[in-house]
Amino acid sequence: MRLLQVSAFLLLIFAFFSCGKKSSSEAHFVVLPSPVSFEITGESDLDISTVEQWVNKTKDLLISNQGLSGIRTEMFFVDLNYKNELHPEGYELKISSDKIEIKAQSNAGFFYSLITLGQLIEDAKDKNAPLPKCSISDAPALAYRAVHLDVKHHLEKKEYYFELMDRFAAQKINAVIIEIEDKLRYELQPSVGSSDAFSIEEWKEISHYAISRNIRISPLVQGLGHASFILKHDEYQSLRDDPESDWAFNPLNEETYKVQFDLYEDALKAFPFANYLHVGGDEVHTTGRNSGKSPLELQLIWLNRVSAYAAQKGLTPIFWDDMPLQNAGVYRSIYDRKLTSPQVDSIWSENEANLNKYIDLFPKNCVYMRWNYDMPESPGNNRAIKWFTDNGFKVMGATAGQTRWNLMPLDQSNTDNIRDFALISIRNKADGLLLTLWDDDSPHFELYQRGISIFAEYTWAGEKRNTEELHAAYRQRAFGGKLASIENEFINTLEGPVADWKNMLLDKKRDRNRLRKLKNPIEEALISFPDPDSAGAWTKKYQEKIEKAEANLARVDSVLLQIEKSKKRAVRNSYTLEVYEQVAQAVQFSNRAILTLAELDEPSGEKRSQAQAKLSGMEAEWMAIQRNLETVYGKTRQLNKPADYILDQDHHVHLANQAKNFSDWQFYVEGLFLEKLKVLEK
């Protein structure tokens, strides 16, 4: 249910004195995302347990839509006629010696004030310190702060989605766009939904839970392209643009729209509070079955049809904007780092007419989502945004907390690019920003949490913290104040070894994602093994891998030690640490394998015998690592696809789309390595 819209001036008086606690000057109070202003002037005399009870009770009343009647006591006063000029989601919070005052003009602002107060309570309890006397004034820099949930390759367990909504709300994220694909049990087109899909009612339950926490879920139902989850089925093959490919619909076939509109209809039942309908439309070239129409014209024909549908439903359509830019010849200007601003201007001067030719066909009710995960600050990206805004179109940006990284997000959870696109969006007075979290290679969702916090910070507050300060704030909020300091940082240290892990057991020119189509991947892709008659040759060939494995083994050992210490000191979210621990253990197997093969390449017979003994135990070692990892991962996620699941043609080589069984795609290379070891032992 929607929270009540209330105008509130809240005065809460507590006359409880604290004793035996540290001074608040010793405590480090961190609010994430950062408030507009936060001034601490001393320490209060409030009893923390009483404040916490009131906060929890009040949040429960608001979430359950019971209004404020249940919190009118002698210690609490509500002025429903309070007027102010705060942002609709803004609030003011003042804690003095013996009372707490909250000002807000909406349910959202009131709810977020309670979130902030809850964080102060957490920190006070963590440090055994009083609540601070302080004044906080706060409001978001961007109105729409959305996280993208991509469920196309696996579902989490249902209860985990409720937990995620609580976490998003705690970071003042107010929207989710869920890329639903075949994980909805469609009623109008039942063949599309997978057998493990949630029903309309199950997704509706999650949607209700979210909206009660000021989070509005809108669906993304992939359209013109990325349609393999539909077109892989025999009954839809006649709708393909290319009869041999399950990638794209034919936009000139009327049945295309019958199917897509049916999927929209059911998705909107599942997400009844949607204000957007994301229609996809990216990464697709269509021919219209040799109709003679250009790809850009075909795409705009389709976009107008689906945008008209959204308008009829009172929704705003969102469309990935890349294909018009590609078809017009300006896309290179966005992603070529070597281009100067004059060179970008030259590309646009030469090709902008290709866009302008069809300008009347671009629907005006659509939001054109300018996605850029690598270089949002580029002159070409800004030029593309400017073309849309100059021509009266709505634009919103999309950054990423996870792209095509295996096992875990890298580049410090993509901190720099999230920051840059958030600041661009704030500077351009955009409505909002989307954080995409792609499931293509499907790391565990717990590993996205730091990136989500980074996104929450920059979209709410702008650049009030530098990278180190923000990562420290994440650690404090996620695990507790004892883990906030820099010596407790391990995620950045782990990123490099994880990046090397991806192809550590493969020859130089091979990639973990691209092995399935090889006739003999063991011989064609895996590293060779040492030849006992040519001692040292293997070491010379793989010297770079050996050096990386040595360095990474030491780094990851230090990470594992740090995680073990952190698990003992963390006061919350220890499960996140368990997931990182399993990632580190998987990485170490590859490092040890390389170093053991190097020992096998030694001229000494004794060294070779010791190495052979180690190699003989590697299958058991790996099975234990994999078993532990699947146990931990399986606490929140559905690991395997149903037995009757139909894999599609995998046009974009998504690792998580290459097998039904989790270990068969996530650790395919490790399986090949163990097979090769068995041959060596014979």
C-alpha positions as CSV (number, residue, x, y, z in Angstrom):
1,M,0.0,0.0,0.0
2,R,1.1,3.6,-0.6
3,L,2.3,5.4,2.5
4,L,0.1,8.2,3.7
5,Q,0.9,11.6,2.3
6,V,1.3,13.6,5.5
7,S,2.6,17.0,6.3
8,A,4.4,16.6,9.6
9,F,6.1,18.6,12.3
10,L,7.2,16.0,14.8
11,L,8.2,16.8,18.3
12,L,9.5,13.9,20.4
13,I,10.5,14.5,24.0
14,F,12.6,12.0,25.9
15,A,13.8,12.7,29.5
16,F,16.0,9.7,29.9
17,F,19.6,10.2,30.8
18,S,22.4,8.0,29.6
19,C,25.2,6.8,31.8
20,G,28.4,4.8,31.4
21,K,28.8,5.6,27.7
22,K,31.6,7.0,25.6
23,S,31.4,10.7,24.6
24,S,29.8,11.3,21.2
25,S,33.0,13.1,20.2
26,E,34.7,9.7,20.3
27,A,32.0,8.2,18.1
28,H,32.0,8.5,14.3
29,F,28.5,9.1,13.0
30,V,28.1,8.4,9.3
31,V,24.9,9.0,7.3
32,L,24.8,7.2,3.9
33,P,23.9,8.9,1.6
34,S,25.3,12.2,2.8
35,P,22.9,14.8,4.0
36,V,22.9,18.3,2.5
37,S,24.1,19.6,5.9
38,F,25.0,17.7,9.1
39,E,26.3,19.6,12.2
40,I,27.1,17.9,15.5
41,T,27.2,20.2,18.5
42,G,27.6,17.7,21.4
43,E,25.9,14.8,22.9
44,S,22.3,14.3,23.9
45,D,20.9,12.8,27.1
46,L,18.3,10.6,25.2
47,D,17.9,7.0,26.0
48,I,18.8,5.1,22.8
49,S,16.6,2.1,23.4
50,T,13.5,4.3,23.8
51,V,14.4,6.3,20.7
52,E,14.9,3.0,18.8
53,Q,11.6,1.6,19.9
54,W,9.8,4.7,18.7
55,V,11.6,4.8,15.4
56,N,10.8,1.1,14.7
57,K,7.1,1.5,15.8
58,T,6.7,4.7,13.7
59,K,8.2,3.1,10.6
60,D,6.0,0.0,11.0
61,L,2.9,2.3,11.3
62,L,3.8,4.2,8.1
63,I,4.7,1.0,6.2
64,S,1.4,-0.6,7.1
65,N,-0.5,2.5,6.1
66,Q,-1.9,3.0,9.6
67,G,-1.2,6.7,9.7
68,L,0.1,8.6,12.7
69,S,-2.6,8.0,15.2
70,G,-0.7,5.2,16.9
71,I,2.2,7.5,17.8
72,R,0.3,10.3,19.5
73,T,1.5,10.2,23.1
74,E,2.5,12.7,25.7
75,M,6.0,12.6,24.4
76,F,5.1,13.1,20.8
77,F,3.3,15.8,18.9
78,V,2.2,15.9,15.2
79,D,1.4,19.2,13.4
80,L,-0.4,18.1,10.2
81,N,-0.6,21.7,9.0
82,Y,3.2,22.3,8.8
83,K,4.3,24.1,5.7
84,N,7.8,24.4,4.3
85,E,9.8,24.6,1.1
86,L,11.7,21.4,1.4
87,H,12.0,19.0,-1.6
88,P,9.1,16.5,-1.5
89,E,11.5,13.8,-0.3
90,G,13.5,16.2,2.0
91,Y,13.4,16.6,5.7
92,E,15.0,18.3,8.7
93,L,16.1,16.5,11.8
94,K,17.2,18.1,15.0
95,I,18.4,16.2,18.1
96,S,18.8,18.3,21.2
97,S,19.6,17.3,24.8
98,D,16.2,15.9,25.5
99,K,14.1,15.9,22.4
100,I,14.0,15.1,18.7
101,E,12.3,17.3,16.1
102,I,11.5,16.2,12.5
103,K,10.1,18.3,9.8
104,A,8.9,16.9,6.5
105,Q,6.2,17.7,3.9
106,S,5.6,14.2,2.6
107,N,5.5,10.5,3.6
108,A,8.8,10.0,1.8
109,G,10.6,12.8,3.6
110,F,9.3,11.6,6.9
111,F,10.3,8.0,6.1
112,Y,13.8,9.1,5.1
113,S,14.2,11.1,8.3
114,L,13.5,7.9,10.2
115,I,16.1,6.1,8.1
116,T,18.7,8.7,9.0
117,L,17.8,8.6,12.6
118,G,18.1,4.8,12.5
119,Q,21.6,5.1,11.1
120,L,22.6,7.4,14.0
121,I,21.1,4.9,16.4
122,E,23.1,2.1,14.8
123,D,26.4,4.1,15.1
124,A,25.7,5.1,18.7
125,K,25.0,1.4,19.7
126,D,28.1,0.2,17.8
127,K,30.3,2.7,19.6
128,N,28.4,2.5,23.0
129,A,28.0,6.3,22.7
130,P,25.1,8.7,23.2
131,L,23.1,10.0,20.3
132,P,24.7,13.3,19.1
133,K,23.1,16.7,19.5
134,C,22.9,17.6,15.8
135,S,21.0,19.4,13.1
136,I,20.4,17.7,9.7
137,S,18.9,19.3,6.6
138,D,18.5,17.0,3.7
139,A,17.0,16.5,0.2
140,P,18.0,14.5,-2.9
141,A,19.9,15.9,-5.8
142,L,18.1,13.7,-8.3
143,A,14.4,12.9,-8.0
144,Y,14.5,9.4,-9.6
145,R,17.1,7.1,-8.2
146,A,16.5,3.6,-9.7
147,V,18.3,0.3,-9.4
148,H,18.0,-2.2,-12.3
149,L,17.3,-5.9,-11.3
150,D,18.1,-8.2,-14.1
151,V,16.6,-11.7,-13.6
152,K,17.0,-13.1,-17.0
153,H,19.5,-15.9,-16.2
154,H,18.5,-16.7,-12.6
155,L,16.1,-15.8,-9.8
156,E,16.9,-15.2,-6.2
157,K,14.9,-16.9,-3.6
158,K,11.7,-14.9,-3.1
159,E,12.4,-13.8,0.5
160,Y,15.7,-12.3,-0.7
161,Y,13.8,-9.7,-2.8
162,F,12.0,-8.5,0.2
163,E,15.3,-8.1,2.0
164,L,16.7,-6.2,-1.0
165,M,13.7,-3.7,-0.9
166,D,14.6,-3.0,2.8
167,R,18.2,-2.4,1.8
168,F,17.3,-0.1,-1.1
169,A,15.0,1.9,1.2
170,A,17.7,2.2,3.8
171,Q,19.8,3.9,1.1
172,K,17.0,6.2,0.0
173,I,16.7,4.5,-3.4
174,N,13.1,5.1,-4.6
175,A,12.7,3.0,-7.7
176,V,13.5,-0.3,-9.3
177,I,13.3,-1.3,-12.9
178,I,13.1,-5.1,-13.2
179,E,14.2,-6.8,-16.4
180,I,11.7,-9.6,-16.1
181,E,12.2,-11.6,-19.4
182,D,10.9,-15.2,-18.7
183,K,10.8,-15.0,-14.9
184,L,7.2,-14.0,-14.9
185,R,4.5,-16.7,-15.3
186,Y,2.7,-15.0,-18.1
187,E,-1.0,-15.8,-18.4
188,L,-1.7,-14.4,-21.9
189,Q,1.4,-15.9,-23.4
190,P,2.1,-18.9,-21.1
191,S,4.9,-20.4,-23.2
192,V,7.2,-17.5,-22.5
193,G,7.5,-17.9,-18.8
194,S,10.0,-20.5,-17.5
195,S,8.8,-23.2,-15.2
196,D,10.6,-21.6,-12.2
197,A,9.1,-18.1,-12.8
198,F,7.2,-16.3,-10.1
199,S,3.5,-15.8,-10.6
200,I,1.8,-12.4,-11.2
201,E,0.6,-12.5,-7.6
202,E,4.1,-13.3,-6.2
203,W,5.6,-10.3,-8.0
204,K,2.7,-8.2,-7.0
205,E,3.4,-9.0,-3.4
206,I,7.0,-7.8,-3.8
207,S,5.7,-4.7,-5.6
208,H,3.4,-3.9,-2.7
209,Y,6.2,-4.4,-0.2
210,A,8.4,-2.1,-2.2
211,I,5.9,0.8,-2.6
212,S,5.3,0.8,1.2
213,R,8.9,1.7,1.5
214,N,8.7,4.4,-1.1
215,I,10.1,2.2,-3.9
216,R,8.2,2.1,-7.1
217,I,8.9,-1.0,-9.3
218,S,8.4,-0.7,-13.1
219,P,9.0,-3.5,-15.6
220,L,11.4,-3.8,-18.4
221,V,10.1,-6.2,-21.0
222,Q,12.7,-6.5,-23.8
223,G,11.3,-5.5,-27.2
224,L,12.6,-5.4,-30.7
225,G,15.9,-7.1,-29.9
226,H,17.1,-9.2,-27.0
227,A,13.9,-11.2,-27.7
228,S,15.5,-14.7,-27.5
229,F,13.5,-15.5,-24.4
230,I,10.4,-15.4,-26.6
231,L,11.6,-16.2,-30.1
232,K,13.5,-19.4,-29.1
233,H,10.1,-21.1,-28.7
234,D,8.8,-22.8,-31.9
235,E,5.5,-21.1,-31.8
236,Y,7.0,-17.6,-32.2
237,Q,9.6,-18.4,-34.9
238,S,7.4,-16.8,-37.6
239,L,7.8,-13.5,-35.8
240,R,11.6,-13.4,-36.2
241,D,13.2,-10.7,-38.3
242,D,15.8,-13.2,-39.4
243,P,14.3,-16.8,-39.6
244,E,17.7,-18.2,-38.5
245,S,18.1,-16.0,-35.4
246,D,16.0,-15.8,-32.2
247,W,17.4,-12.3,-31.5
248,A,14.9,-9.8,-33.0
249,F,11.3,-9.4,-33.9
250,N,10.1,-8.4,-37.3
251,P,8.6,-4.9,-36.6
252,L,6.4,-5.1,-39.7
253,N,4.5,-8.2,-38.5
254,E,1.3,-7.2,-36.7
255,E,1.5,-10.4,-34.6
256,T,4.7,-9.0,-33.1
257,Y,2.7,-6.4,-31.3
258,K,0.0,-8.8,-30.2
259,V,2.6,-10.9,-28.4
260,Q,4.5,-7.9,-26.9
261,F,1.4,-6.1,-25.7
262,D,0.2,-9.4,-24.0
263,L,3.5,-9.5,-22.2
264,Y,3.2,-5.9,-21.2
265,E,-0.3,-6.5,-19.9
266,D,0.7,-9.3,-17.5
267,A,3.9,-7.4,-16.4
268,L,1.8,-4.4,-15.5
269,K,-0.5,-6.6,-13.4
270,A,2.6,-7.9,-11.6
271,F,3.9,-4.4,-11.0
272,P,0.8,-2.3,-10.4
273,F,2.6,0.8,-9.2
274,A,4.7,1.2,-12.3
275,N,5.0,4.7,-13.6
276,Y,7.4,3.6,-16.4
277,L,7.3,0.9,-19.0
278,H,10.9,0.2,-20.2
279,V,10.6,-1.3,-23.7
280,G,14.3,-2.1,-24.3
281,G,15.1,-1.7,-28.0
282,D,18.9,-1.8,-27.7
283,E,21.6,-3.6,-29.7
284,V,19.5,-4.7,-32.6
285,H,19.6,-4.3,-36.4
286,T,16.5,-5.3,-38.2
287,T,15.8,-5.8,-41.9
288,G,12.0,-6.0,-41.9
289,R,12.4,-9.1,-44.1
290,N,13.9,-7.0,-46.9
291,S,11.2,-4.4,-46.8
292,G,13.5,-1.7,-48.1
293,K,13.1,0.4,-45.0
294,S,16.2,1.5,-43.1
295,P,17.1,0.0,-39.7
296,L,16.5,3.4,-38.1
297,E,13.1,3.7,-39.8
298,L,12.1,0.2,-38.7
299,Q,13.1,0.8,-35.1
300,L,11.1,4.0,-35.0
301,I,8.0,2.3,-36.4
302,W,8.3,-0.2,-33.6
303,L,9.1,2.4,-31.0
304,N,6.0,4.5,-31.9
305,R,3.7,1.4,-31.5
306,V,5.0,0.5,-28.1
307,S,5.1,4.1,-26.9
308,A,1.5,4.5,-28.0
309,Y,0.6,1.4,-25.9
310,A,2.4,2.9,-22.8
311,A,0.5,6.2,-23.3
312,Q,-2.8,4.4,-23.3
313,K,-1.9,2.8,-20.0
314,G,-0.9,6.2,-18.5
315,L,2.8,5.2,-18.4
316,T,6.0,6.8,-19.7
317,P,8.0,4.5,-22.0
318,I,11.7,4.3,-21.6
319,F,13.9,3.3,-24.6
320,W,17.6,2.5,-24.7
321,D,18.9,5.2,-27.2
322,D,21.9,3.4,-28.7
323,M,20.5,2.2,-32.0
324,P,19.3,5.5,-33.5
325,L,22.8,6.9,-32.6
326,Q,24.5,3.9,-34.3
327,N,22.3,3.9,-37.3
328,A,22.9,7.6,-37.8
329,G,26.7,7.2,-37.6
330,V,27.5,9.2,-34.4
331,Y,28.0,6.3,-32.0
332,R,31.8,6.3,-32.4
333,S,31.9,9.8,-31.0
334,I,30.6,8.5,-27.6
335,Y,33.1,5.7,-26.9
336,D,36.4,6.7,-28.6
337,R,38.6,8.1,-25.8
338,K,41.0,9.5,-28.3
339,L,38.6,11.9,-29.9
340,T,38.8,15.6,-29.0
341,S,35.8,17.9,-28.7
342,P,36.4,19.3,-32.2
343,Q,36.7,15.8,-33.6
344,V,33.4,14.9,-32.0
345,D,31.8,18.1,-33.3
346,S,33.0,17.1,-36.8
347,I,31.5,13.6,-36.6
348,W,28.2,15.1,-35.5
349,S,28.3,17.8,-38.2
350,E,28.7,15.2,-40.8
351,N,26.1,12.7,-39.5
352,E,23.5,14.6,-37.5
353,A,21.3,15.0,-40.6
354,N,20.8,11.3,-40.5
355,L,19.0,11.7,-37.2
356,N,17.2,14.9,-38.1
357,K,15.8,13.3,-41.2
358,Y,13.5,11.1,-39.0
359,I,13.1,13.6,-36.1
360,D,9.3,13.7,-36.5
361,L,9.2,9.9,-36.0
362,F,10.8,10.0,-32.6
363,P,7.9,9.7,-30.1
364,K,7.7,12.7,-27.7
365,N,6.3,10.8,-24.8
366,C,9.4,8.6,-24.5
367,V,12.3,8.9,-22.2
368,Y,15.5,8.2,-24.2
369,M,17.9,6.5,-21.8
370,R,21.5,7.4,-22.6
371,W,23.5,4.4,-21.2
372,N,27.2,4.7,-20.8
373,Y,29.1,2.4,-18.5
374,D,32.7,3.4,-19.4
375,M,33.1,7.0,-20.2
376,P,30.0,9.1,-19.4
377,E,32.2,12.3,-19.3
378,S,33.2,11.9,-22.9
379,P,32.4,14.9,-25.3
380,G,30.4,12.5,-27.5
381,N,28.2,11.3,-24.6
382,N,27.4,14.9,-23.7
383,R,26.8,15.7,-27.3
384,A,24.2,12.9,-27.6
385,I,22.4,14.1,-24.5
386,K,22.4,17.6,-25.9
387,W,20.8,16.4,-29.2
388,F,17.9,14.9,-27.4
389,T,17.3,17.8,-25.1
390,D,17.8,20.4,-27.8
391,N,15.0,18.7,-29.8
392,G,12.6,18.6,-26.9
393,F,13.0,14.9,-25.9
394,K,13.3,13.6,-22.4
395,V,16.6,12.1,-21.5
396,M,17.7,10.0,-18.5
397,G,21.1,8.4,-18.0
398,A,22.1,4.8,-17.1
399,T,25.3,3.8,-15.4
400,A,26.4,0.4,-14.2
401,G,27.3,-1.4,-11.0
402,Q,27.9,-4.6,-12.9
403,T,28.6,-5.1,-16.6
404,R,30.4,-8.2,-18.0
405,W,32.6,-8.9,-15.1
406,N,32.9,-12.5,-14.0
407,L,32.6,-13.6,-10.4
408,M,32.4,-10.0,-8.9
409,P,32.3,-6.3,-10.0
410,L,35.6,-4.7,-10.7
411,D,37.1,-1.2,-11.0
412,Q,36.3,-0.4,-7.4
413,S,32.6,-1.3,-8.0
414,N,32.8,1.1,-11.0
415,T,33.0,4.0,-8.6
416,D,34.4,6.6,-11.0
417,N,31.8,6.0,-13.8
418,I,28.9,6.0,-11.4
419,R,30.1,9.3,-9.9
420,D,30.7,10.9,-13.2
421,F,27.3,10.1,-14.7
422,A,25.5,11.1,-11.5
423,L,27.3,14.5,-11.5
424,I,26.5,14.9,-15.2
425,S,22.8,14.2,-14.5
426,I,22.7,16.6,-11.6
427,R,24.5,19.3,-13.6
428,N,22.0,18.9,-16.5
429,K,19.0,18.9,-14.1
430,A,18.0,15.4,-15.2
431,D,15.0,13.7,-13.7
432,G,17.1,10.8,-12.5
433,L,19.6,8.0,-13.1
434,L,19.4,4.2,-13.4
435,L,22.0,1.8,-12.0
436,T,22.1,-1.2,-14.2
437,L,23.1,-4.5,-12.7
438,W,23.5,-7.0,-15.5
439,D,23.1,-10.7,-14.9
440,D,25.0,-11.7,-18.1
441,D,27.8,-13.3,-16.2
442,S,25.9,-13.5,-12.9
443,P,28.0,-12.7,-9.9
444,H,26.3,-13.1,-6.5
445,F,24.0,-10.1,-5.8
446,E,25.7,-9.5,-2.4
447,L,28.8,-8.4,-4.4
448,Y,26.7,-5.6,-5.9
449,Q,26.0,-3.9,-2.6
450,R,29.0,-1.6,-2.5
451,G,28.2,-0.3,-6.0
452,I,24.6,0.3,-5.0
453,S,25.7,2.3,-2.0
454,I,28.0,4.4,-4.2
455,F,25.1,5.0,-6.6
456,A,22.9,6.0,-3.6
457,E,25.4,8.5,-2.4
458,Y,26.1,10.3,-5.6
459,T,22.5,10.4,-6.8
460,W,21.2,11.8,-3.5
461,A,24.1,14.0,-2.4
462,G,26.4,14.6,-5.4
463,E,30.1,14.7,-4.7
464,K,30.3,15.3,-0.9
465,R,32.8,12.4,-0.3
466,N,35.8,11.3,-2.2
467,T,36.3,7.6,-3.1
468,E,38.1,6.6,0.1
469,E,35.6,8.3,2.3
470,L,32.7,6.8,0.5
471,H,34.1,3.3,0.6
472,A,34.7,3.8,4.4
473,A,31.2,5.0,4.8
474,Y,30.0,1.8,3.0
475,R,32.0,-0.4,5.3
476,Q,30.6,1.3,8.4
477,R,27.0,1.1,7.3
478,A,27.3,-2.4,5.9
479,F,29.4,-4.1,8.7
480,G,29.7,-1.6,11.6
481,G,32.0,1.1,12.8
482,K,34.8,-1.4,13.7
483,L,35.3,-2.1,10.0
484,A,35.2,1.4,8.7
485,S,38.9,2.3,8.7
486,I,41.1,1.7,5.6
487,E,43.0,-1.2,7.1
488,N,39.7,-3.2,6.8
489,E,39.5,-2.6,3.1
490,F,39.8,-5.9,1.1
491,I,37.4,-5.6,-1.8
492,N,39.7,-3.5,-3.9
493,T,42.6,-5.9,-3.1
494,L,40.5,-8.8,-4.3
495,E,39.5,-7.2,-7.6
496,G,42.8,-7.7,-9.4
497,P,43.2,-11.4,-8.6
498,V,39.6,-12.0,-9.7
499,A,40.2,-10.2,-13.0
500,D,43.3,-12.5,-13.6
501,W,41.3,-15.6,-12.5
502,K,38.9,-15.3,-15.4
503,N,41.4,-16.7,-17.9
504,M,44.2,-17.9,-15.7
505,L,43.9,-21.6,-16.7
506,L,43.5,-20.7,-20.4
507,D,46.0,-20.0,-23.2
508,K,46.6,-16.3,-23.9
509,K,44.1,-15.8,-26.7
510,R,41.2,-17.7,-25.1
511,D,38.4,-16.2,-23.1
512,R,36.3,-18.1,-20.5
513,N,33.0,-16.9,-22.1
514,R,33.9,-18.2,-25.5
515,L,34.8,-21.9,-25.2
516,R,31.5,-23.7,-25.9
517,K,31.8,-23.7,-29.7
518,L,35.2,-25.2,-29.8
519,K,35.5,-28.8,-31.0
520,N,38.0,-29.7,-28.3
521,P,38.2,-26.9,-25.7
522,I,40.7,-28.9,-23.5
523,E,43.3,-29.0,-26.3
524,E,42.3,-25.8,-28.0
525,A,41.9,-23.5,-25.0
526,L,43.4,-24.8,-21.8
527,I,47.1,-24.1,-20.9
528,S,49.4,-26.9,-21.9
529,F,51.0,-29.0,-19.2
530,P,54.8,-29.4,-18.7
531,D,56.7,-31.9,-20.8
532,P,59.0,-33.9,-18.5
533,D,61.5,-34.1,-21.4
534,S,61.8,-30.3,-21.7
535,A,62.1,-29.1,-18.1
536,G,61.9,-25.3,-17.9
537,A,60.2,-24.8,-21.3
538,W,56.7,-24.6,-19.7
539,T,57.9,-22.1,-17.1
540,K,59.4,-19.9,-19.8
541,K,56.2,-20.0,-21.9
542,Y,53.9,-19.1,-18.9
543,Q,56.3,-16.9,-16.9
544,E,53.7,-14.0,-16.9
545,K,51.0,-16.3,-15.5
546,I,53.4,-17.7,-12.9
547,E,54.3,-14.2,-11.7
548,K,50.6,-13.2,-11.5
549,A,49.8,-16.4,-9.6
550,E,52.5,-15.9,-7.1
551,A,51.5,-12.3,-6.4
552,N,47.8,-13.1,-6.3
553,L,48.2,-16.0,-4.0
554,A,49.8,-13.8,-1.4
555,R,47.2,-11.0,-2.0
556,V,44.3,-13.4,-1.7
557,D,45.7,-15.1,1.4
558,S,45.8,-11.6,3.0
559,V,42.2,-11.0,1.9
560,L,41.1,-14.3,3.4
561,L,42.8,-13.4,6.6
562,Q,41.1,-10.0,6.6
563,I,37.7,-11.5,5.9
564,E,38.1,-14.0,8.8
565,K,38.9,-11.1,11.1
566,S,36.1,-9.0,9.7
567,K,33.5,-11.8,10.3
568,K,34.4,-11.8,14.0
569,R,34.1,-8.0,14.2
570,A,31.1,-7.3,12.0
571,V,27.8,-6.5,13.7
572,R,25.7,-7.0,10.6
573,N,25.8,-8.4,7.1
574,S,28.2,-11.2,7.8
575,Y,26.7,-13.1,4.9
576,T,28.2,-10.6,2.5
577,L,31.6,-11.4,3.9
578,E,30.9,-15.1,3.5
579,V,30.2,-14.6,-0.2
580,Y,33.4,-12.6,-0.7
581,E,35.2,-15.4,1.1
582,Q,33.9,-18.0,-1.3
583,V,35.0,-15.9,-4.3
584,A,38.5,-15.7,-2.8
585,Q,38.7,-19.4,-2.3
586,A,37.7,-20.1,-5.9
587,V,40.4,-17.7,-7.1
588,Q,43.1,-19.4,-5.0
589,F,42.5,-22.7,-6.7
590,S,43.6,-21.4,-10.0
591,N,46.6,-19.7,-8.5
592,R,47.7,-22.9,-6.8
593,A,47.2,-24.9,-10.0
594,I,49.5,-22.6,-11.9
595,L,52.2,-22.7,-9.3
596,T,51.9,-26.5,-8.9
597,L,52.4,-26.9,-12.7
598,A,55.5,-24.7,-12.4
599,E,56.8,-27.1,-9.8
600,L,56.1,-30.0,-12.2
601,D,58.3,-28.2,-14.7
602,E,61.3,-28.3,-12.3
603,P,64.3,-30.4,-13.4
604,S,64.5,-32.0,-10.0
605,G,62.8,-35.4,-9.9
606,E,61.9,-34.9,-6.2
607,K,60.1,-31.6,-7.0
608,R,58.2,-33.2,-9.8
609,S,57.1,-36.0,-7.6
610,Q,55.8,-33.6,-5.0
611,A,54.0,-31.6,-7.7
612,Q,52.4,-34.8,-9.0
613,A,51.1,-35.6,-5.5
614,K,49.6,-32.1,-5.2
615,L,48.0,-32.4,-8.6
616,S,46.5,-35.7,-7.7
617,G,44.7,-34.1,-4.8
618,M,43.4,-31.1,-6.8
619,E,40.1,-32.7,-7.8
620,A,39.1,-33.3,-4.2
621,E,40.3,-29.8,-3.3
622,W,38.2,-28.2,-6.0
623,M,35.1,-30.3,-5.2
624,A,35.3,-29.0,-1.6
625,I,35.7,-25.4,-2.7
626,Q,32.8,-25.7,-5.2
627,R,30.6,-27.5,-2.6
628,N,31.2,-24.7,0.0
629,L,30.6,-22.0,-2.5
630,E,27.3,-23.5,-3.7
631,T,26.2,-23.9,-0.1
632,V,26.8,-20.2,0.6
633,Y,25.4,-18.9,-2.7
634,G,22.4,-21.2,-2.4
635,K,21.3,-19.4,0.8
636,T,19.8,-16.6,-1.3
637,R,19.8,-17.6,-5.0
638,Q,18.2,-20.4,-7.1
639,L,21.4,-21.9,-8.5
640,N,20.2,-24.1,-11.3
641,K,17.7,-23.6,-14.2
642,P,14.8,-26.0,-14.4
643,A,15.4,-29.3,-16.3
644,D,12.9,-28.3,-19.0
645,Y,14.5,-24.9,-19.6
646,I,15.4,-24.1,-23.2
647,L,18.7,-22.3,-23.7
648,D,18.6,-19.7,-26.4
649,Q,21.2,-19.0,-29.1
650,D,23.4,-16.9,-26.8
651,H,24.2,-14.1,-29.3
652,H,26.1,-12.0,-26.8
653,V,28.0,-15.0,-25.2
654,H,26.5,-14.6,-21.7
655,L,28.4,-17.0,-19.4
656,A,25.3,-17.6,-17.3
657,N,23.3,-18.6,-20.4
658,Q,25.6,-21.5,-21.4
659,A,24.3,-24.3,-19.2
660,K,21.4,-25.1,-16.9
661,N,23.6,-26.2,-14.0
662,F,25.3,-23.5,-12.0
663,S,28.7,-25.1,-11.8
664,D,28.6,-26.1,-15.4
665,W,28.7,-22.5,-16.6
666,Q,30.3,-20.7,-13.7
667,F,33.2,-23.2,-13.3
668,Y,33.3,-24.8,-16.8
669,V,37.1,-24.0,-17.1
670,E,37.9,-25.6,-13.7
671,G,36.0,-28.8,-14.9
672,L,38.0,-28.9,-18.1
673,F,41.2,-28.5,-16.1
674,L,40.4,-31.4,-13.9
675,E,39.6,-33.6,-16.9
676,K,43.0,-32.7,-18.4
677,L,44.6,-33.7,-15.1
678,K,43.1,-37.1,-15.2
679,V,44.7,-37.6,-18.6
680,L,48.0,-36.5,-17.2
681,E,47.7,-39.0,-14.3
682,K,47.2,-41.9,-16.7
